[in-house]
């Protein structure tokens, strides 16, 4: 399979590069595309429809192309993948009973009907979706532990509205699934974070979906602010807290040796609650965690170097990295992206997301925050 990565700063530049590739004899069938909400994604949809290229796309909070991180840009990988090897579906709620678990189950049913041995790349809404419920639905299929990778759309941290789209329609609340024939396409991936736990174990004593009401029987927001006592409790803004908490994500226990990270996306000053991007349960245990600085980026790059030894050279790579990592790591995140790309020097795109889907080392797919998830694609 031939894959070509494109960085464009506007629609015209995207079309110019596409036309150059077409004149060179390249005939892409499908593209994955991530773009800032400042870009005209509706015009991008029309462009792909005009050239009869299938499209899997979403808005983002930062764009990755090969070795570099960009802002307010368009990141795209075009592939001449055999159309018999994949199918696309954009699934949105049709009734008030269609919660995120139902959406995930519908996506999994679609994928299972496409191929007997299936893998999935998924993109979902980044503010309205509950990632924990989506992954629960996606895992409810014919076989256990199928490859599932992807990310939640972003909107440059405006926290207002995100979009998921193909070449025909877009949604602000839904999920796009690219179902792949795993007998024809090898898809591998790994999710890693590098965060270290700090402090004592805490208990979420009351929660409703992705809303934490109390921690250790105290109002959740009050507990959070008191734990990190330098914050002013009288002047709290949701966006400010979500930025601060990117430095100290919740490390939730998921069994004896497994944890996943969660980051508050907004808070309520009135109710003193904290809203996460994925649901939790009353009784869940967690510790706060902290980044050890540049060591996180170095550790992540080293993790993927070890991952590389287990796979053959891929045709294309996709990187889903949490926007919270950018807030926590700053310029070190660019070092992380560069280091990952330099392992392969193959076409790579990605985006800064509001949540990630990917396998841990134990092979089980989870929903993550503050995590870097790499996916490799190779036609067999």
C-alpha positions as CSV (number, residue, x, y, z in Angstrom):
1,X,0.0,0.0,0.0
2,X,1.2,3.5,-0.8
3,X,0.5,6.1,1.8
4,X,1.2,9.9,1.6
5,X,1.0,12.3,4.5
6,X,0.0,15.9,3.9
7,X,0.4,19.1,6.0
8,X,-1.8,21.9,4.7
9,X,-2.5,25.3,6.3
10,X,-5.8,25.8,4.3
11,X,-8.1,24.2,1.8
12,X,-6.3,25.5,-1.2
13,X,-3.0,24.1,-0.1
14,X,-4.7,20.7,0.6
15,X,-6.2,20.6,-2.9
16,X,-2.9,21.7,-4.5
17,X,-1.0,18.8,-2.8
18,X,-3.8,16.3,-3.7
19,X,-3.7,17.3,-7.4
20,X,0.1,17.0,-7.4
21,X,-0.2,13.4,-6.1
22,X,-2.9,12.6,-8.7
23,X,-0.7,13.9,-11.5
24,X,2.0,11.7,-10.2
25,X,-0.2,8.7,-10.8
26,X,-1.3,8.1,-7.1
27,X,-4.9,6.9,-6.8
28,X,-5.9,7.1,-3.2
29,X,-9.1,5.4,-2.1
30,X,-9.4,6.6,1.5
31,X,-8.0,9.3,3.7
32,X,-7.8,10.0,7.4
33,X,-7.8,13.7,8.2
34,X,-7.6,15.8,11.3
35,X,-8.1,19.6,11.3
36,X,-8.5,22.6,13.5
37,X,-12.1,23.8,13.8
38,X,-10.7,27.1,12.3
39,X,-10.5,25.1,9.0
40,X,-13.5,24.8,6.6
41,X,-14.1,21.1,7.2
42,X,-17.3,21.2,5.2
43,X,-15.3,22.3,2.1
44,X,-12.8,19.5,2.8
45,X,-15.7,17.0,2.8
46,X,-16.8,18.4,-0.6
47,X,-13.2,18.1,-1.9
48,X,-13.0,14.4,-1.0
49,X,-16.4,13.7,-2.4
50,X,-15.4,15.5,-5.7
51,X,-12.3,13.2,-6.1
52,X,-14.2,10.1,-4.9
53,X,-12.0,9.5,-1.9
54,X,-13.5,8.0,1.2
55,X,-12.9,10.2,4.2
56,X,-12.6,9.5,8.0
57,X,-12.1,12.8,9.8
58,X,-12.6,15.0,12.9
59,X,-11.7,18.3,14.3
60,X,-8.7,18.5,16.6
61,X,-6.8,20.5,19.2
62,X,-3.4,20.3,17.5
63,X,-2.3,18.4,14.4
64,X,0.7,16.0,13.9
65,X,2.3,15.4,10.5
66,X,5.4,13.2,10.4
67,X,7.9,14.6,12.9
68,X,6.2,17.9,13.8
69,X,3.3,19.3,15.8
70,X,1.2,22.1,14.4
71,X,-1.7,24.3,15.3
72,X,-4.8,25.4,13.3
73,X,-3.7,23.2,10.4
74,X,-4.8,20.2,8.4
75,X,-3.2,16.8,8.8
76,X,-4.0,14.1,6.2
77,X,-2.9,10.7,5.2
78,X,-4.1,9.4,1.8
79,X,-3.9,5.6,1.1
80,X,-4.6,3.5,-2.0
81,X,-6.1,0.8,0.1
82,X,-8.1,-1.9,-1.7
83,X,-11.8,-1.0,-1.1
84,X,-12.5,-4.6,-0.4
85,X,-10.3,-4.4,2.7
86,X,-12.3,-1.7,4.6
87,X,-15.7,-0.1,5.2
88,X,-16.7,3.2,6.8
89,X,-19.7,4.1,8.9
90,X,-20.7,7.3,10.7
91,X,-23.1,6.5,13.5
92,X,-25.1,9.1,15.4
93,X,-28.0,8.8,17.9
94,X,-31.4,8.3,16.3
95,X,-33.5,8.3,19.5
96,X,-33.2,9.7,23.0
97,X,-32.4,6.1,24.2
98,X,-29.2,6.0,22.1
99,X,-26.6,6.6,24.7
100,X,-22.9,6.2,24.1
101,X,-22.9,2.5,25.0
102,X,-25.6,2.0,22.4
103,X,-23.6,4.0,19.8
104,X,-20.5,1.8,20.6
105,X,-22.5,-1.4,20.2
106,X,-23.9,-0.3,16.9
107,X,-20.4,0.5,15.7
108,X,-19.2,-2.9,16.8
109,X,-22.1,-4.7,15.2
110,X,-21.4,-2.9,11.9
111,X,-17.7,-3.9,12.1
112,X,-18.5,-7.5,12.9
113,X,-20.8,-7.7,9.9
114,X,-18.1,-6.3,7.6
115,X,-15.4,-8.9,8.3
116,X,-15.0,-12.1,10.2
117,X,-11.6,-11.0,11.5
118,X,-12.0,-7.2,12.1
119,X,-10.0,-4.3,13.5
120,X,-11.3,-0.8,14.1
121,X,-10.1,2.8,13.9
122,X,-12.6,5.0,15.6
123,X,-13.2,8.8,15.9
124,X,-15.9,10.2,18.2
125,X,-17.2,13.5,19.5
126,X,-15.0,15.0,22.1
127,X,-17.2,16.9,24.5
128,X,-20.7,15.2,24.3
129,X,-19.3,11.6,24.4
130,X,-18.6,9.4,27.4
131,X,-15.5,7.5,26.3
132,X,-15.9,4.9,29.0
133,X,-19.4,3.9,27.7
134,X,-18.2,4.0,24.1
135,X,-15.4,1.6,24.7
136,X,-17.7,-0.7,26.6
137,X,-20.0,-0.8,23.6
138,X,-17.2,-1.3,21.1
139,X,-15.9,-4.3,23.1
140,X,-19.3,-6.0,23.1
141,X,-18.9,-8.1,20.0
142,X,-18.3,-11.5,18.6
143,X,-14.7,-11.8,19.7
144,X,-12.7,-10.5,22.7
145,X,-9.7,-8.2,22.4
146,X,-10.0,-7.2,18.8
147,X,-7.8,-4.2,17.8
148,X,-9.6,-0.9,18.6
149,X,-7.7,2.4,18.3
150,X,-8.7,6.0,18.0
151,X,-9.4,9.3,19.6
152,X,-12.0,11.9,20.7
153,X,-12.3,15.0,18.5
154,X,-11.1,18.3,19.8
155,X,-11.8,22.0,19.2
156,X,-8.5,23.8,20.1
157,X,-9.5,23.6,23.8
158,X,-12.5,25.9,23.3
159,X,-14.6,23.2,24.9
160,X,-17.7,24.2,22.9
161,X,-18.3,21.8,19.9
162,X,-16.4,19.1,18.1
163,X,-17.1,17.5,14.7
164,X,-16.7,14.0,13.3
165,X,-17.2,13.6,9.5
166,X,-16.9,11.6,6.3
167,X,-17.2,12.9,2.8
168,X,-21.1,13.0,3.0
169,X,-22.1,14.2,6.5
170,X,-20.9,15.4,9.8
171,X,-22.1,15.1,13.4
172,X,-21.4,16.9,16.7
173,X,-22.5,13.8,18.7
174,X,-21.5,10.4,17.2
175,X,-18.9,8.0,16.2
176,X,-17.1,7.2,13.0
177,X,-15.7,3.7,12.5
178,X,-13.2,2.5,9.9
179,X,-13.6,-1.3,9.9
180,X,-10.6,-3.1,8.5
181,X,-10.1,-6.7,7.3
182,X,-7.5,-7.9,9.7
183,X,-6.8,-10.9,7.4
184,X,-5.5,-8.4,4.8
185,X,-4.3,-5.5,7.0
186,X,-2.0,-5.8,10.1
187,X,-2.9,-3.2,12.7
188,X,-0.8,-2.9,15.8
189,X,-0.8,-0.3,18.5
190,X,0.2,0.6,22.1
191,X,-1.1,3.2,24.5
192,X,1.3,4.6,27.2
193,X,1.4,7.6,29.5
194,X,4.5,7.7,31.8
195,X,2.6,9.5,34.6
196,X,3.6,8.7,38.2
197,X,1.1,8.4,41.0
198,X,1.3,10.7,44.0
199,X,-0.3,10.8,47.4
200,X,-2.7,8.4,49.1
201,X,-5.5,6.4,47.5
202,X,-8.8,8.3,47.3
203,X,-12.3,7.1,46.8
204,X,-15.0,8.5,44.5
205,X,-17.8,8.3,47.0
206,X,-20.6,9.6,44.7
207,X,-20.7,9.7,40.9
208,X,-23.3,9.8,38.1
209,X,-22.0,8.8,34.7
210,X,-18.9,11.0,34.1
211,X,-19.8,13.5,36.8
212,X,-18.0,13.1,40.1
213,X,-20.1,14.6,43.0
214,X,-18.0,13.7,46.0
215,X,-14.5,12.4,46.7
216,X,-13.8,11.0,50.2
217,X,-17.3,12.2,51.1
218,X,-16.3,15.8,50.3
219,X,-17.6,17.9,47.4
220,X,-15.4,16.9,44.5
221,X,-14.3,20.3,43.4
222,X,-13.5,21.4,47.0
223,X,-11.4,18.2,47.5
224,X,-9.5,18.8,44.3
225,X,-8.7,22.4,45.1
226,X,-7.7,21.7,48.7
227,X,-5.4,18.8,47.6
228,X,-3.5,21.3,45.4
229,X,-3.8,24.2,48.0
230,X,-2.2,26.9,45.8
231,X,-5.4,27.3,43.8
232,X,-7.9,30.1,44.6
233,X,-11.2,28.4,45.5
234,X,-13.2,31.6,45.2
235,X,-12.5,32.2,41.5
236,X,-12.7,28.9,39.6
237,X,-13.3,28.7,35.9
238,X,-14.0,25.4,34.2
239,X,-11.4,25.8,31.5
240,X,-8.8,26.9,34.0
241,X,-9.3,23.9,36.2
242,X,-9.2,21.5,33.2
243,X,-5.9,23.1,32.2
244,X,-4.5,22.8,35.8
245,X,-5.7,19.3,36.2
246,X,-3.8,18.2,33.1
247,X,-0.8,18.5,35.4
248,X,-2.4,16.1,37.9
249,X,-4.7,13.6,36.2
250,X,-6.7,11.0,38.1
251,X,-5.1,7.5,38.0
252,X,-8.0,5.1,38.3
253,X,-7.4,1.5,39.4
254,X,-8.5,-1.1,36.8
255,X,-7.4,-4.3,38.5
256,X,-4.3,-5.3,40.4
257,X,-1.7,-3.9,38.0
258,X,-3.7,-1.8,35.6
259,X,-4.5,1.9,35.7
260,X,-6.1,4.4,33.3
261,X,-5.9,8.2,33.5
262,X,-8.8,10.6,33.6
263,X,-8.7,14.4,33.3
264,X,-11.5,16.8,34.3
265,X,-12.9,18.6,31.3
266,X,-15.0,21.0,33.2
267,X,-16.3,21.8,36.7
268,X,-19.4,23.4,38.3
269,X,-18.8,26.1,40.7
270,X,-22.4,25.9,41.9
271,X,-22.7,22.1,42.4
272,X,-18.9,21.7,43.2
273,X,-18.8,18.8,40.8
274,X,-16.1,17.6,38.4
275,X,-16.9,16.3,34.9
276,X,-14.6,13.8,33.2
277,X,-14.5,12.6,29.6
278,X,-15.4,9.1,30.7
279,X,-17.8,7.7,33.3
280,X,-16.7,6.4,36.7
281,X,-18.5,4.5,39.5
282,X,-19.1,5.3,43.1
283,X,-16.5,3.3,45.0
284,X,-13.8,3.7,42.3
285,X,-10.3,4.1,43.8
286,X,-7.7,6.5,42.4
287,X,-4.5,8.5,43.1
288,X,-3.6,11.8,41.6
289,X,-0.6,11.6,39.3
290,X,2.2,13.9,38.1
291,X,4.5,14.1,35.1
292,X,8.2,13.7,35.9
293,X,8.8,16.3,33.1
294,X,11.0,15.5,30.2
295,X,11.4,11.9,31.4
296,X,7.8,11.3,30.2
297,X,8.6,12.1,26.6
298,X,11.8,10.1,26.8
299,X,10.1,7.1,28.4
300,X,7.3,7.2,25.7
301,X,9.8,7.2,22.9
302,X,11.6,4.3,24.5
303,X,8.4,2.4,24.9
304,X,7.6,2.7,21.2
305,X,11.2,1.7,20.4
306,X,10.6,-1.6,22.2
307,X,7.2,-1.9,20.5
308,X,8.9,-1.5,17.1
309,X,10.9,-4.7,17.6
310,X,7.7,-6.7,17.6
311,X,6.4,-5.6,14.3
312,X,7.4,-5.4,10.6
313,X,7.8,-2.1,8.9
314,X,4.4,-0.4,8.6
315,X,2.9,1.5,5.6
316,X,1.4,4.2,7.7
317,X,1.2,5.4,11.3
318,X,-1.4,7.2,13.3
319,X,-0.8,9.0,16.6
320,X,-3.5,10.0,19.1
321,X,-2.0,12.1,21.9
322,X,-4.1,13.8,24.6
323,X,-4.3,17.6,24.6
324,X,-3.6,17.3,28.3
325,X,-0.1,16.0,27.5
326,X,0.5,19.3,25.7
327,X,-0.5,21.3,28.7
328,X,1.7,19.2,31.0
329,X,4.7,18.7,28.8
330,X,4.8,21.9,26.7
331,X,7.6,21.8,24.1
332,X,8.7,18.3,25.3
333,X,5.7,17.0,23.5
334,X,7.3,18.0,20.2
335,X,10.3,16.0,21.2
336,X,8.1,13.0,21.8
337,X,6.4,13.3,18.4
338,X,9.8,13.6,16.7
339,X,11.3,10.7,18.5
340,X,8.3,8.4,17.6
341,X,8.5,9.4,13.9
342,X,12.2,8.8,13.8
343,X,11.8,5.1,14.8
344,X,10.1,4.5,11.4
345,X,10.4,7.5,9.0
346,X,7.1,6.4,7.5
347,X,4.0,8.6,6.8
348,X,2.5,9.6,10.1
349,X,-0.3,11.8,11.1
350,X,-2.2,12.4,14.3
351,X,-3.9,14.9,16.5
352,X,-4.2,16.2,20.0
353,X,-7.4,14.7,21.3
354,X,-9.8,14.9,24.2
355,X,-9.4,11.1,24.9
356,X,-7.8,8.1,23.4
357,X,-8.7,4.5,22.7
358,X,-5.9,1.9,22.6
359,X,-4.4,-1.3,23.9
360,X,-2.3,-1.4,27.0
361,X,0.7,-3.8,27.2
362,X,-1.7,-6.6,28.4
363,X,-3.5,-6.4,25.1
364,X,-6.7,-5.0,26.5
365,X,-8.2,-1.9,25.0
366,X,-9.2,0.9,27.3
367,X,-10.3,4.5,27.1
368,X,-7.6,6.9,28.2
369,X,-6.7,10.5,29.0
370,X,-3.2,12.0,29.2
371,X,-2.0,9.1,27.0
372,X,-0.1,8.7,23.8
373,X,-1.5,6.0,21.5
374,X,0.4,4.9,18.4
375,X,-1.1,2.8,15.7
376,X,0.7,1.1,12.8
377,X,-1.0,-0.1,9.6
378,X,0.5,-2.6,7.1
379,X,-1.1,-4.4,4.2
380,X,-0.2,-8.1,4.2
